[in-house]
């Protein structure tokens, strides 16, 4: 028996993205910018929103869409 080491000749997988990588809105926009837009969304509903998380998520989405539209 020999003590020769077996070399790993496998290459790492290559991933192809069909869509661009998504950017994290919290790192792209300040929390203040997201909060301001979320509040605008809340006000546009005549302050009748019972789901602030949905307003926050919508604000992040809208800001990211503005960024990618440029």
C-alpha positions in Angstrom: 0.0 0.0 0.0 1.2 3.5 -0.8 0.6 6.5 1.3 0.0 8.8 -1.7 -2.6 11.5 -1.2 -5.6 11.6 -3.5 -5.9 15.0 -4.9 -9.3 16.6 -5.3 -9.6 17.6 -8.9 -13.2 18.7 -8.7 -13.9 22.3 -9.6 -16.3 24.4 -7.6 -19.8 24.6 -9.1 -20.6 27.6 -11.3 -23.9 29.3 -10.6 -25.6 31.2 -13.4 -28.2 33.7 -12.3 -31.2 34.2 -14.5 -32.0 37.5 -12.7 -29.6 40.0 -11.1 -28.6 39.6 -7.5 -30.9 41.4 -5.2 -29.5 44.1 -3.1 -30.3 44.4 0.6 -32.5 47.6 1.0 -31.3 48.1 4.5 -27.7 48.4 3.3 -28.6 50.6 0.3 -31.0 53.0 2.1 -30.8 54.4 5.6 -33.4 53.2 8.1 -34.6 56.8 8.2 -35.3 56.8 4.4 -37.2 53.6 4.7 -39.1 54.8 7.8 -40.0 58.1 6.0 -41.4 56.2 3.0 -43.3 53.7 5.2 -44.9 56.7 7.0 -45.9 58.2 3.7 -47.5 54.9 2.7 -49.3 54.9 6.1 -50.6 58.4 5.6 -51.8 57.7 2.1 -54.2 55.2 3.7 -55.6 57.9 5.9 -53.6 56.4 8.8 -55.8 53.3 8.6 -53.1 50.7 8.4 -53.0 47.9 11.0 -49.9 46.3 9.5 -46.8 48.5 9.9 -44.6 45.6 8.7 -46.4 45.6 5.3 -45.8 49.4 5.0 -42.1 48.9 5.8 -41.8 46.1 3.3 -43.6 48.1 0.6 -41.3 51.1 1.3 -38.2 48.9 0.9 -39.6 47.5 -2.4 -40.5 50.9 -3.8 -37.1 52.4 -2.9 -35.3 49.4 -4.5 -37.4 49.8 -7.7 -36.4 53.5 -7.8 -32.8 52.5 -7.5 -33.0 50.0 -10.3 -35.0 52.3 -12.6 -32.0 54.7 -12.8 
